[in-house]
Amino acid sequence: MNHGILLLLTDHARDPVLNAFALPGGFIAVHSGLLLAAQSESELASVLAHEIGHVAQRHIARMIGQQKQNSMIQLASIVLGALAGVSRVGGDAAMATMMGGTGLAIQRQLNFSRDAEREADRVGLQILRDGGFDTSGMVAFFGRLQSASRGFGDAVPPYLLTHPLTTERIADIQARIRDQRYKQRADNPDFQLIRARVRLLQNNTSQGIRDAQAYFESQLRQNTKMQIMVSKYGLAYAAYLQRSYDKAEGLLQEARAASQPMVPSILFTNLDIDIKLAKKQGAQALKEADAARKQFPLSRVVAHQYADALIEGQRNDVAVAYLRDQAQLYRHEVAVQDLLAKAYAAQGKQALQHMALAESYVLQGSLPAALEQLGIARKAPDATFYDQAMIDARERDLKEQWKDEMKETKGRG
Ligand SMILES: [Zn+2]
């Protein structure tokens, strides 16, 4: 039995709708809208803790026992498929909307009983406290949502539809934390930097970026060190998205200056490398990415940037060796396979490029596209006898998998 909890929070979960929900299989989906509405880590953690409460108490599993199991599993696979699709097309708004719609469809099926909600609140508070967060964050956030909900009219966020913030519920939570000592908790500055980034990613149309810029400018007027750092970072990222790379560099310098004497954030480093890569300053990007991967050995973003910088700097042999290593260590990362394909393409190795793309599609759950890539790889003029044998074996595997998947789908109907 797998009790792991996987948090689906990527650049691609951009949906301005305020929502979070637990899914079958221990997944918890968080919309970017929630991240922006939460004003502290404790507030965000309180919603997550509540959803983890549903998972920990096996509310979904118990519901599945009562409902048709097949329809639930099918729903879960649709959601995961949609997420994979969104991450593939990146900024495609239509796909993102579809995902939002699918999430809503799932959530309607996952309407928990009032008892289950109360239990999730109780367990969630315990989780929140054990995690070292400020438990009053739950009351503060829910209280603010409650007063805001009066202004929503017909556009009540889905989270509030499934989690009505009745006075009774808030009083219940308040009673639970009454005996606890107030726990002051300083947020990691990265939390606010991530929110600035999400604000831009959520709507990266030119109008969306201008709106975010206006917001950051207004925040600057608060004139606290933290606000200056976060707003300058937001403005730097906005300039980067607008391809004003020199301006982005200058603003990032100002954000960094305002962050002293705090520990330098990895988000500054990430943006710095992205700017260098965009400016085609391969050598400089490589130097910084190499230093960053030593400073932040666990960061996956830095690992990807390092590989990208190697390719940009035309160190393709090193890039391929590094990425093949990474592919062994991180077998489920689509980005590693995509970068490997890019490195092979830079080397002019067509068969290997399409074999890597096939693996990328497999990881995204798209077997037909993977088989198509294998077909292209087989016909590549540089496909060696050895490559052909690998392609044949992989193709047999995938066709077998595909057949099983089709059987399962039919069995469900
Ligand atoms: Zn709930």
Residues whose N, C-alpha, C, O or C-beta is under 5 A from the ligand:
A	BS01	ZN	E117 A120
